[in-house]
Amino acid sequence: MLYLYTKQIWTKWLNYECLNYSKKYLKDVRLLYGFKGNHTCYFSITDKSNMNDKSNNIYVNSKNNNCNNVEENHYIKEYDDKTRSIIDHLKNKYDITSNSLNFDIKKTKGEKENVFDIGYTWSTFFKCEKSLYNVISKYVSTDVMDNYLHSYLNYNEEDRYLKDCYKEDILSDNINIDNIEKRVNNILIYITSFYYKNIRDYNMISILSDKLIDLCKKIDSINYKNSKLIFNICNVYNKVMALNDELFFILFNILNKIYVQDNKNKSIVMKDKEVLLILKTLYNQNYKNHIIVDTIISYIKYGSNLNSDIIVDTFYYLTLLSRIDHELFKKIHTYIYNNISDDEKMNSFFSSLNKTKFVELEKENVSSTIDNYKMNTEIVQNISFKINITPIKCIKLLYSYIVLDDENFLNFYIIEKLLVTLCDSLKDNDIIFNDEKECYNKKKIHEMICIIRTYLRYKKPFFYNYLPKNVKRKLKEMYIYDIGERKIKEKNFNEKVSYHLKKLRIPHIQNVIKGGILFDILEKDKKLVWLCLSYHHYYVRTIDLTVEKLLQINLIKAMNYKISKIHYYQFSRMKAKKTRFEYIRMCRYYSLRDRRNYDDELEGWNLPYINWYHKKNKNVHISNYFYNYTPISQVEY
């Protein structure tokens, strides 16, 4: 039986199969017949004037991609000698044919490019993901760089990677610095090519990171002073959003040596962009206890030439790293706000919310309320900024104050001033999201706006009701603004917990977003939220949750939800299936019935060991729990 297909379907099929025919030869395709079983088809390429059966026919078999052309001269493409040699090289070494390569790369030799541009060139040169994967896998297995392919795509085989480094002071004992820099650069090209090819293989990135660790250890063993190479690695990993604490521990050590050891008798000199990049990398890697953080804090406290353009981002990242103290808080705010001269103004300016001034209408007469309102508006209007405040900076400052959530730092006059400034500068909601080119930044900004509004509504309801109506209206408009579909990555840890809940017959749904907060698992019948706390919710080499996660936990409690926390470092140690089910069942019981979920002094019960103790001695009694107690199907909550 014959199956007829349209010209568009066969054109898509041919492009997908990467056959040895360019698009210009597929403009006039006349299908003769095709078979469904082995996808074998006959079609003809003809001119519009000669639509007869004597035209040149082509036989195509999609199983082995064998193409037999009657007149091959129509499909022979002329290449120069260098292109022919690279085709033969890829065919012999990787079994990659020319039809899976893109030679229409517009690039001039000697053009100065960064790692991202070269990585994008690599991603466009290989049409198929498998071809790029084969090249990188070959390097991973053999640990040998394909210098010939790099020289063809990079056009820098005669130039050294970094010319502005200080190589005269490097004491290299049988270590070729140029070769190490070149290899590091090539590994970064591999990672960026994966990113632009939309390949999210973190196993391969982890293997490449191990290669970088070995190279960086060699660099750390010598007197290496080129920070540009280190910053290139930071930029790439910030772009890809990959975590590797061992790699960045070495990189931060190298940077700290550059800033501290070379300036023992002098004050530390750091560029503004370098400070911002280091803090951003520390935040993305969840590193708060490294010595380079102390170096940056001392530079900010005792320095006098800090640029006002980066002061907001500096305060933002240090807050998220949980490294803000009162002295640093005052120092940073002297760069942001005016009219802070003497100590009395400083103390009143940084005081917390005075409830005697913000009184409720039910407990105070109308005249005193009007006087307090006038006094408060005058205080807010007297606050002025030293820097150019943009909507993005307002959002970051507001989010930083909310994350701190401390009476020593939280000042509601400043918060009201920032909210009014933000709403006045936003006539259109698109202004915020059009300024950010990357989709990740747009979603992060929208998430911060939602959390700011959620915090004011649930944690400070009276202050939220006190705000002007136009401010609350603008916050709600930004809260419900549609920025597109938010893709949530499926996590193995969440799937494991969900599997155990299904076996316990507990109805639930995953990845629920409310108020800008992601609920990992939300039960349908009870107001119970399961938080699957994996490794990226903790600071590196600690068991301390990040301040952002602590803020989200407090907001979930303020929403009147009960929380059951599953820690990865506990759950991963339970190898027995029965122990995991017992652990989850008791977590749910304590969350629904016990007050320890709300009393910090009574927290810290190590649930995985409860069942173990009862197996050792069944006479041991623990409050609200007995060995082999009522099964889950008979428990009434």
ROGU-283306 format. One record per residue (C-alpha): residue in three letters; chain; x, y, z. Coordinates in steps of 0.05 Angstrom, whole numbers, m for minus. Layout:
N
> r_c_c1_c2_c3
> ALA_A_X_Y_Z .
...
//
This chain:
637
> r_c_c1_c2_c3
> MET_A_0_0_0 .
> LEU_A_26_69_m18 .
> TYR_A_30_125_33 .
> LEU_A_29_195_4 .
> TYR_A_67_251_40 .
> THR_A_70_325_27 .
> LYS_A_131_364_6 .
> GLN_A_138_398_74 .
> ILE_A_139_332_112 .
> TRP_A_194_303_69 .
> THR_A_234_367_74 .
> LYS_A_232_364_150 .
> TRP_A_250_290_148 .
> LEU_A_310_303_104 .
> ASN_A_335_360_147 .
> TYR_A_327_318_210 .
> GLU_A_365_259_181 .
> CYS_A_423_305_162 .
> LEU_A_428_278_91 .
> ASN_A_480_300_42 .
> TYR_A_435_350_7 .
> SER_A_431_424_19 .
> LYS_A_366_462_22 .
> LYS_A_373_493_m46 .
> TYR_A_365_425_m79 .
> LEU_A_300_411_m41 .
> LYS_A_259_469_m67 .
> ASP_A_224_426_m119 .
> VAL_A_211_357_m92 .
> ARG_A_163_309_m125 .
> LEU_A_148_246_m84 .
> LEU_A_138_183_m124 .
> TYR_A_120_131_m70 .
> GLY_A_142_108_m1 .
> PHE_A_136_48_44 .
> LYS_A_118_53_117 .
> GLY_A_156_m8_142 .
> ASN_A_229_10_130 .
> HIS_A_218_83_114 .
> THR_A_246_73_44 .
> CYS_A_222_125_m7 .
> TYR_A_232_148_m77 .
> PHE_A_229_221_m95 .
> SER_A_254_264_m151 .
> ILE_A_286_332_m156 .
> THR_A_263_368_m218 .
> ASP_A_253_436_m246 .
> LYS_A_184_466_m252 .
> SER_A_190_466_m327 .
> ASN_A_209_392_m332 .
> MET_A_157_354_m292 .
> ASN_A_164_288_m327 .
> ASP_A_183_218_m305 .
> LYS_A_250_221_m340 .
> SER_A_279_269_m288 .
> ASN_A_337_248_m244 .
> ASN_A_312_204_m187 .
> ILE_A_345_194_m120 .
> TYR_A_339_134_m75 .
> VAL_A_342_147_1 .
> ASN_A_343_96_57 .
> SER_A_336_126_126 .
> LYS_A_364_65_163 .
> ASN_A_435_70_139 .
> ASN_A_432_140_107 .
> ASN_A_459_112_41 .
> CYS_A_448_162_m15 .
> ASN_A_458_143_m88 .
> ASN_A_453_200_m136 .
> VAL_A_450_191_m211 .
> GLU_A_483_257_m223 .
> GLU_A_531_271_m165 .
> ASN_A_556_336_m195 .
> HIS_A_494_373_m169 .
> TYR_A_513_358_m97 .
> ILE_A_588_365_m96 .
> LYS_A_607_427_m56 .
> GLU_A_674_460_m66 .
> TYR_A_716_469_m3 .
> ASP_A_785_498_6 .
> ASP_A_844_455_26 .
> LYS_A_839_472_100 .
> THR_A_766_453_102 .
> ARG_A_778_388_65 .
> SER_A_834_371_114 .
> ILE_A_789_383_175 .
> ILE_A_734_340_143 .
> ASP_A_783_283_134 .
> HIS_A_809_293_204 .
> LEU_A_740_289_236 .
> LYS_A_721_230_193 .
> ASN_A_782_189_211 .
> LYS_A_785_206_285 .
> TYR_A_711_214_306 .
> ASP_A_673_184_247 .
> ILE_A_638_250_235 .
> THR_A_616_263_164 .
> SER_A_615_331_130 .
> ASN_A_539_333_126 .
> SER_A_535_340_202 .
> LEU_A_581_401_202 .
> ASN_A_566_473_190 .
> PHE_A_620_510_151 .
> ASP_A_581_574_144 .
> ILE_A_615_605_205 .
> LYS_A_630_677_193 .
> LYS_A_694_693_228 .
> THR_A_758_728_211 .
> LYS_A_826_703_231 .
> GLY_A_859_740_288 .
> GLU_A_793_766_315 .
> LYS_A_796_775_390 .
> GLU_A_741_734_424 .
> ASN_A_725_709_493 .
> VAL_A_708_639_516 .
> PHE_A_633_648_505 .
> ASP_A_641_669_432 .
> ILE_A_687_610_417 .
> GLY_A_639_563_453 .
> TYR_A_582_589_411 .
> THR_A_623_577_348 .
> TRP_A_634_505_370 .
> SER_A_560_494_383 .
> THR_A_542_520_313 .
> PHE_A_598_483_278 .
> PHE_A_569_415_299 .
> LYS_A_498_408_274 .
> CYS_A_484_345_315 .
> GLU_A_492_341_390 .
> LYS_A_522_272_384 .
> SER_A_580_298_343 .
> LEU_A_599_349_395 .
> TYR_A_590_298_450 .
> ASN_A_636_249_414 .
> VAL_A_692_301_410 .
> ILE_A_688_318_484 .
> SER_A_681_246_505 .
> LYS_A_743_229_466 .
> TYR_A_782_281_506 .
> VAL_A_753_256_572 .
> SER_A_773_184_557 .
> THR_A_843_199_529 .
> ASP_A_861_264_564 .
> VAL_A_891_289_498 .
> MET_A_869_355_468 .
> ASP_A_852_357_394 .
> ASN_A_897_416_378 .
> TYR_A_883_412_304 .
> LEU_A_808_421_314 .
> HIS_A_819_476_365 .
> SER_A_866_513_317 .
> TYR_A_813_510_262 .
> LEU_A_756_536_305 .
> ASN_A_794_583_352 .
> TYR_A_842_616_302 .
> ASN_A_892_629_358 .
> GLU_A_942_572_351 .
> GLU_A_998_622_341 .
> ASP_A_978_668_398 .
> ARG_A_984_655_471 .
> TYR_A_919_652_510 .
> LEU_A_932_709_558 .
> LYS_A_985_761_542 .
> ASP_A_973_809_599 .
> CYS_A_993_762_655 .
> TYR_A_1055_770_697 .
> LYS_A_1096_710_677 .
> GLU_A_1163_739_696 .
> ASP_A_1152_724_770 .
> ILE_A_1126_653_759 .
> LEU_A_1173_600_786 .
> SER_A_1155_540_744 .
> ASP_A_1189_475_761 .
> ASN_A_1177_432_699 .
> ILE_A_1108_464_692 .
> ASN_A_1089_494_626 .
> ILE_A_1044_553_644 .
> ASP_A_1023_567_573 .
> ASN_A_1002_496_562 .
> ILE_A_961_495_627 .
> GLU_A_926_560_608 .
> LYS_A_910_533_540 .
> ARG_A_881_469_567 .
> VAL_A_839_507_618 .
> ASN_A_814_551_562 .
> ASN_A_795_491_519 .
> ILE_A_757_458_576 .
> LEU_A_717_522_587 .
> ILE_A_701_522_512 .
> TYR_A_673_451_520 .
> ILE_A_629_473_577 .
> THR_A_602_535_541 .
> SER_A_590_495_477 .
> PHE_A_547_447_519 .
> TYR_A_509_507_546 .
> TYR_A_494_538_478 .
> LYS_A_477_469_449 .
> ASN_A_426_463_506 .
> ILE_A_459_399_532 .
> ARG_A_447_393_608 .
> ASP_A_494_336_623 .
> TYR_A_521_352_692 .
> ASN_A_557_286_695 .
> MET_A_601_307_637 .
> ILE_A_610_377_668 .
> SER_A_631_343_733 .
> ILE_A_684_302_696 .
> LEU_A_710_365_662 .
> SER_A_711_400_729 .
> ASP_A_756_345_756 .
> LYS_A_803_360_698 .
> LEU_A_802_433_718 .
> ILE_A_817_415_790 .
> ASP_A_880_378_771 .
> LEU_A_903_437_728 .
> CYS_A_886_489_782 .
> LYS_A_925_449_834 .
> LYS_A_987_456_791 .
> ILE_A_974_531_785 .
> ASP_A_964_537_860 .
> SER_A_1031_504_873 .
> ILE_A_1069_561_839 .
> ASN_A_1070_636_846 .
> TYR_A_1014_649_797 .
> LYS_A_989_720_791 .
> ASN_A_943_720_731 .
> SER_A_873_732_758 .
> LYS_A_842_737_689 .
> LEU_A_843_662_680 .
> ILE_A_808_652_747 .
> PHE_A_755_702_730 .
> ASN_A_741_667_664 .
> ILE_A_727_603_702 .
> CYS_A_681_641_749 .
> ASN_A_643_672_691 .
> VAL_A_632_605_657 .
> TYR_A_607_570_719 .
> ASN_A_561_628_736 .
> LYS_A_532_623_667 .
> VAL_A_522_548_669 .
> MET_A_499_549_743 .
> ALA_A_543_489_762 .
> LEU_A_567_476_833 .
> ASN_A_635_448_851 .
> ASP_A_661_466_920 .
> GLU_A_729_433_912 .
> LEU_A_745_471_849 .
> PHE_A_725_539_876 .
> PHE_A_761_527_942 .
> ILE_A_826_524_901 .
> LEU_A_806_584_858 .
> PHE_A_789_628_917 .
> ASN_A_855_609_950 .
> ILE_A_892_632_888 .
> LEU_A_854_698_887 .
> ASN_A_865_710_961 .
> LYS_A_940_700_951 .
> ILE_A_939_751_895 .
> TYR_A_904_803_937 .
> VAL_A_935_791_1005 .
> GLN_A_1006_765_997 .
> ASP_A_1024_816_944 .
> ASN_A_999_874_988 .
> LYS_A_1027_857_1056 .
> ASN_A_1053_927_1069 .
> LYS_A_1001_963_1028 .
> SER_A_926_970_1028 .
> ILE_A_889_918_988 .
> VAL_A_872_943_918 .
> MET_A_813_910_884 .
> LYS_A_775_930_822 .
> ASP_A_700_941_828 .
> LYS_A_683_889_775 .
> GLU_A_728_839_809 .
> VAL_A_694_849_876 .
> LEU_A_626_841_845 .
> LEU_A_646_779_806 .
> ILE_A_676_745_867 .
> LEU_A_615_759_909 .
> LYS_A_569_733_854 .
> THR_A_610_670_848 .
> LEU_A_610_660_924 .
> TYR_A_534_667_924 .
> ASN_A_523_618_867 .
> GLN_A_570_568_899 .
> ASN_A_540_579_970 .
> TYR_A_609_595_998 .
> LYS_A_605_640_1060 .
> ASN_A_663_616_1104 .
> HIS_A_722_625_1057 .
> ILE_A_777_672_1077 .
> ILE_A_768_714_1014 .
> VAL_A_701_738_1042 .
> ASP_A_738_767_1101 .
> THR_A_786_801_1053 .
> ILE_A_729_833_1015 .
> ILE_A_694_855_1079 .
> SER_A_757_888_1106 .
> TYR_A_767_922_1038 .
> ILE_A_696_951_1043 .
> LYS_A_702_971_1116 .
> TYR_A_769_1006_1112 .
> GLY_A_769_1027_1039 .
> SER_A_750_1096_1016 .
> ASN_A_744_1090_941 .
> LEU_A_686_1041_933 .
> ASN_A_646_1054_871 .
> SER_A_573_1073_884 .
> ASP_A_551_1034_822 .
> ILE_A_566_967_855 .
> ILE_A_549_983_927 .
> VAL_A_477_957_921 .
> ASP_A_499_891_890 .
> THR_A_554_884_943 .
> PHE_A_504_893_999 .
> TYR_A_456_845_964 .
> TYR_A_507_788_957 .
> LEU_A_537_797_1027 .
> THR_A_467_794_1056 .
> LEU_A_452_729_1019 .
> LEU_A_518_701_1044 .
> SER_A_497_718_1116 .
> ARG_A_559_760_1128 .
> ILE_A_528_828_1146 .
> ASP_A_543_856_1215 .
> HIS_A_522_923_1244 .
> GLU_A_588_958_1229 .
> LEU_A_588_936_1156 .
> PHE_A_514_953_1151 .
> LYS_A_527_1025_1172 .
> LYS_A_588_1031_1127 .
> ILE_A_551_1008_1065 .
> HIS_A_491_1054_1078 .
> THR_A_535_1115_1082 .
> TYR_A_546_1105_1007 .
> ILE_A_471_1098_993 .
> TYR_A_434_1150_1035 .
> ASN_A_443_1223_1051 .
> ASN_A_432_1263_1115 .
> ILE_A_467_1215_1162 .
> SER_A_518_1258_1198 .
> ASP_A_515_1251_1274 .
> ASP_A_503_1191_1318 .
> GLU_A_433_1213_1339 .
> LYS_A_408_1213_1268 .
> MET_A_444_1148_1256 .
> ASN_A_410_1114_1314 .
> SER_A_341_1141_1297 .
> PHE_A_352_1124_1224 .
> PHE_A_369_1052_1238 .
> SER_A_318_1041_1292 .
> SER_A_264_989_1282 .
> LEU_A_190_1002_1274 .
> ASN_A_164_1045_1331 .
> LYS_A_95_1020_1347 .
> THR_A_78_1084_1385 .
> LYS_A_81_1123_1320 .
> PHE_A_45_1072_1276 .
> VAL_A_m18_1062_1316 .
> GLU_A_m81_1026_1297 .
> LEU_A_m144_1065_1281 .
> GLU_A_m184_1026_1332 .
> LYS_A_m140_1046_1392 .
> GLU_A_m127_1119_1374 .
> ASN_A_m170_1178_1358 .
> VAL_A_m171_1210_1289 .
> SER_A_m131_1272_1306 .
> SER_A_m71_1234_1335 .
> THR_A_m73_1187_1276 .
> ILE_A_m69_1245_1227 .
> ASP_A_m11_1276_1265 .
> ASN_A_27_1210_1265 .
> TYR_A_14_1201_1191 .
> LYS_A_41_1270_1176 .
> MET_A_103_1259_1219 .
> ASN_A_117_1192_1186 .
> THR_A_109_1219_1115 .
> GLU_A_157_1276_1132 .
> ILE_A_209_1226_1156 .
> VAL_A_201_1185_1093 .
> GLN_A_206_1246_1048 .
> ASN_A_269_1270_1082 .
> ILE_A_306_1206_1063 .
> SER_A_347_1217_1000 .
> PHE_A_395_1176_959 .
> LYS_A_467_1188_941 .
> ILE_A_466_1140_883 .
> ASN_A_424_1133_822 .
> ILE_A_367_1087_844 .
> THR_A_339_1043_789 .
> PRO_A_279_996_797 .
> ILE_A_326_936_799 .
> LYS_A_367_967_855 .
> CYS_A_304_983_894 .
> ILE_A_282_910_889 .
> LYS_A_350_884_911 .
> LEU_A_352_931_971 .
> LEU_A_282_912_992 .
> TYR_A_297_838_985 .
> SER_A_362_846_1025 .
> TYR_A_325_880_1083 .
> ILE_A_272_826_1084 .
> VAL_A_324_771_1083 .
> LEU_A_358_802_1144 .
> ASP_A_292_805_1182 .
> ASP_A_324_833_1244 .
> GLU_A_304_892_1287 .
> ASN_A_375_918_1286 .
> PHE_A_373_924_1210 .
> LEU_A_300_929_1190 .
> ASN_A_277_1001_1183 .
> PHE_A_207_1012_1157 .
> TYR_A_218_1085_1138 .
> ILE_A_271_1062_1088 .
> ILE_A_226_1005_1063 .
> GLU_A_169_1053_1051 .
> LYS_A_215_1102_1015 .
> LEU_A_241_1046_970 .
> LEU_A_170_1022_955 .
> VAL_A_146_1091_937 .
> THR_A_207_1103_894 .
> LEU_A_198_1036_859 .
> CYS_A_125_1048_844 .
> ASP_A_136_1119_819 .
> SER_A_190_1097_771 .
> LEU_A_148_1040_743 .
> LYS_A_95_1067_697 .
> ASP_A_99_1002_658 .
> ASN_A_115_934_687 .
> ASP_A_154_915_625 .
> ILE_A_210_964_643 .
> ILE_A_237_917_696 .
> PHE_A_236_855_654 .
> ASN_A_259_886_589 .
> ASP_A_323_911_621 .
> GLU_A_345_840_635 .
> LYS_A_366_800_574 .
> GLU_A_370_732_607 .
> CYS_A_308_693_624 .
> TYR_A_338_670_690 .
> ASN_A_347_742_715 .
> LYS_A_275_760_696 .
> LYS_A_247_702_736 .
> LYS_A_293_716_794 .
> ILE_A_270_789_797 .
> HIS_A_197_769_793 .
> GLU_A_209_718_848 .
> MET_A_239_772_893 .
> ILE_A_180_818_881 .
> CYS_A_131_763_900 .
> ILE_A_170_746_963 .
> ILE_A_173_820_983 .
> ARG_A_97_826_977 .
> THR_A_86_760_1013 .
> TYR_A_131_782_1070 .
> LEU_A_95_848_1079 .
> ARG_A_26_815_1077 .
> TYR_A_38_757_1124 .
> LYS_A_95_780_1170 .
> LYS_A_79_854_1174 .
> PRO_A_5_860_1159 .
> PHE_A_m5_927_1195 .
> PHE_A_52_960_1157 .
> TYR_A_25_932_1091 .
> ASN_A_m44_961_1106 .
> TYR_A_m12_1028_1124 .
> LEU_A_20_1034_1055 .
> PRO_A_m13_1080_1003 .
> LYS_A_m63_1048_957 .
> ASN_A_m24_1061_893 .
> VAL_A_37_1025_923 .
> LYS_A_m5_964_941 .
> ARG_A_m38_965_873 .
> LYS_A_29_968_837 .
> LEU_A_56_911_879 .
> LYS_A_m3_868_861 .
> GLU_A_5_884_787 .
> MET_A_77_862_788 .
> TYR_A_57_801_830 .
> ILE_A_8_776_778 .
> TYR_A_51_797_718 .
> ASP_A_59_741_668 .
> ILE_A_133_729_651 .
> GLY_A_120_664_615 .
> GLU_A_123_592_637 .
> ARG_A_168_577_695 .
> LYS_A_205_512_682 .
> ILE_A_220_474_745 .
> LYS_A_274_422_743 .
> GLU_A_255_354_768 .
> LYS_A_299_333_826 .
> ASN_A_314_262_844 .
> PHE_A_309_276_918 .
> ASN_A_238_303_909 .
> GLU_A_219_242_868 .
> LYS_A_245_195_921 .
> VAL_A_204_229_976 .
> SER_A_143_230_931 .
> TYR_A_151_156_917 .
> HIS_A_149_140_992 .
> LEU_A_88_184_1002 .
> LYS_A_52_148_945 .
> LYS_A_67_81_978 .
> LEU_A_38_109_1043 .
> ARG_A_m24_130_1004 .
> ILE_A_m17_203_1021 .
> PRO_A_m46_247_965 .
> HIS_A_1_303_945 .
> ILE_A_25_346_888 .
> GLN_A_96_369_871 .
> ASN_A_126_436_854 .
> VAL_A_72_484_878 .
> ILE_A_88_559_875 .
> LYS_A_52_606_922 .
> GLY_A_75_677_937 .
> GLY_A_140_666_899 .
> ILE_A_158_607_943 .
> LEU_A_167_537_915 .
> PHE_A_134_482_955 .
> ASP_A_170_418_939 .
> ILE_A_111_374_959 .
> LEU_A_43_398_983 .
> GLU_A_m9_350_1011 .
> LYS_A_m79_355_984 .
> ASP_A_m118_338_1047 .
> LYS_A_m75_373_1099 .
> LYS_A_m40_441_1102 .
> LEU_A_27_407_1104 .
> VAL_A_88_425_1062 .
> TRP_A_145_377_1051 .
> LEU_A_212_411_1041 .
> CYS_A_265_367_1009 .
> LEU_A_328_401_1032 .
> SER_A_382_378_984 .
> TYR_A_455_400_984 .
> HIS_A_445_466_947 .
> HIS_A_400_491_1003 .
> TYR_A_460_492_1051 .
> TYR_A_524_532_1053 .
> VAL_A_585_495_1030 .
> ARG_A_617_450_1082 .
> THR_A_564_466_1134 .
> ILE_A_496_442_1154 .
> ASP_A_470_513_1158 .
> LEU_A_411_529_1113 .
> THR_A_418_590_1069 .
> VAL_A_385_654_1092 .
> GLU_A_338_652_1032 .
> LYS_A_313_583_1051 .
> LEU_A_304_605_1123 .
> LEU_A_263_664_1100 .
> GLN_A_220_618_1058 .
> ILE_A_209_572_1117 .
> ASN_A_187_630_1161 .
> LEU_A_139_655_1107 .
> ILE_A_109_585_1098 .
> LYS_A_96_583_1173 .
> ALA_A_65_653_1169 .
> MET_A_18_627_1115 .
> ASN_A_m8_578_1168 .
> TYR_A_23_517_1135 .
> LYS_A_57_462_1175 .
> ILE_A_126_441_1151 .
> SER_A_160_374_1148 .
> LYS_A_234_379_1132 .
> ILE_A_273_322_1100 .
> HIS_A_348_332_1102 .
> TYR_A_390_299_1048 .
> TYR_A_447_283_1096 .
> GLN_A_399_242_1140 .
> PHE_A_357_211_1085 .
> SER_A_417_188_1045 .
> ARG_A_444_148_1104 .
> MET_A_381_106_1111 .
> LYS_A_394_46_1067 .
> ALA_A_338_2_1091 .
> LYS_A_271_13_1058 .
> LYS_A_233_2_1123 .
> THR_A_274_55_1158 .
> ARG_A_259_107_1105 .
> PHE_A_184_95_1109 .
> GLU_A_187_98_1185 .
> TYR_A_226_163_1181 .
> ILE_A_176_196_1134 .
> ARG_A_116_171_1174 .
> MET_A_144_199_1239 .
> CYS_A_163_265_1206 .
> ARG_A_91_273_1184 .
> TYR_A_65_255_1253 .
> TYR_A_109_305_1289 .
> SER_A_92_359_1238 .
> LEU_A_17_350_1246 .
> ARG_A_11_335_1320 .
> ASP_A_73_358_1356 .
> ARG_A_91_429_1378 .
> ARG_A_165_421_1364 .
> ASN_A_153_446_1293 .
> TYR_A_142_515_1324 .
> ASP_A_188_512_1385 .
> ASP_A_262_518_1365 .
> GLU_A_285_496_1434 .
> LEU_A_254_427_1426 .
> GLU_A_278_415_1355 .
> GLY_A_336_370_1340 .
> TRP_A_305_301_1350 .
> ASN_A_344_253_1307 .
> LEU_A_287_213_1278 .
> PRO_A_328_161_1238 .
> TYR_A_355_132_1304 .
> ILE_A_288_125_1339 .
> ASN_A_272_60_1304 .
> TRP_A_343_35_1315 .
> TYR_A_338_47_1390 .
> HIS_A_273_8_1394 .
> LYS_A_303_m51_1357 .
> LYS_A_359_m53_1408 .
> ASN_A_313_m47_1468 .
> LYS_A_237_m50_1459 .
> ASN_A_225_m25_1530 .
> VAL_A_253_44_1514 .
> HIS_A_197_94_1515 .
> ILE_A_197_159_1475 .
> SER_A_141_208_1483 .
> ASN_A_84_201_1432 .
> TYR_A_116_140_1399 .
> PHE_A_118_65_1411 .
> TYR_A_150_9_1372 .
> ASN_A_103_m22_1320 .
> TYR_A_49_28_1337 .
> THR_A_m17_37_1300 .
> PRO_A_m8_31_1224 .
> ILE_A_m15_92_1181 .
> SER_A_m82_69_1151 .
> GLN_A_m115_69_1220 .
> VAL_A_m86_134_1248 .
> GLU_A_m134_192_1254 .
> TYR_A_m103_260_1246 .
//
